[in-house]
C-alpha cells in the first residue's frame, strides 16, 4: 500500500542490510504493545477477528466485481463456481461477524472511519494509479469525506465524554456503572444507556456538520483550481 502511494513512504522503507520494512515494524511494535498493555486480551481478540472477517467479505465481493470489470486480467489462481463461492464466503463471514456483538461493531465502525480519514486525506491524492499531473490534488469530495469522517469520530467521542452534563436523564458517572454493574437498578441502567446514546448521536451530528463545513473551507482556500467557481475577470 505504501509503494502504491496510499500510505507515506516510511511504511515501505527497507533496511539496507536485513531487507525488512524496519521503520514500519518499529511503529507497529510501539502501537500494538501500547494497545495490548491497556486493553483486555478478549477485546483485542474480538477486534482482530471482526476486522479480518470484514477483509474476507471485501475480498469475496472483489472477486465478483473484478470478474465483471476486468475479465481478461491474468489469474494464476481462479476461484471456482463464481458467484456462488464468493456469496457463500460473504454469508458465512457476515454471520460470524454478527455473532461478535454490538460492542465490536462499534469498534469496527470507528476503525473504518479512521481508515477513511487516512484514505481521503492522504492516500487518494497520492495514489500512483492517478495521473501524475493530478497527484497531490484533492477534490471537494475528498475533503468533505476526510473532514466529515473526522467530525463523526470526534463528535461521537465528545458526546460520550460529555454525557454526565446532559440536562435530563440519569447522570451516573461511567466509573460508577463499571464499579457497581448489575447492582444498579435496571431503570438507572436503561436511562443511562439512553442518555449516552442520545448525547453521542448529537455529538456525531454536530461533528459531521462542522467537519463538512471545515472540509469545504479547506478546499475553497487551498485545493480549488484557479478559475473554478470564481467570477471571471472583466475583459
Secondary structure, DSSP 8 states (H G I E B T S, - for coil): -TTTTSS-GGGT---TTT-S-HHHHHHHHHHHHHHHHHS-HHHHHHHHHHHHHHHHHHHHHHHHHHHHH-TTS--SS--SSTTHHHHHHHHHHHHHHHTT-HHHHHHHHHHHHHHHHHIIIIIHHH-TTS-GGGTT---HHHHHHHHHHHHHHHHHHHHHHTGGG-SSS----HHHHHHHGGGS-HHHHHHHHHHHHHHHHHHHHHHHHHHHHHHHHHIIIIIS-TTTTS-----
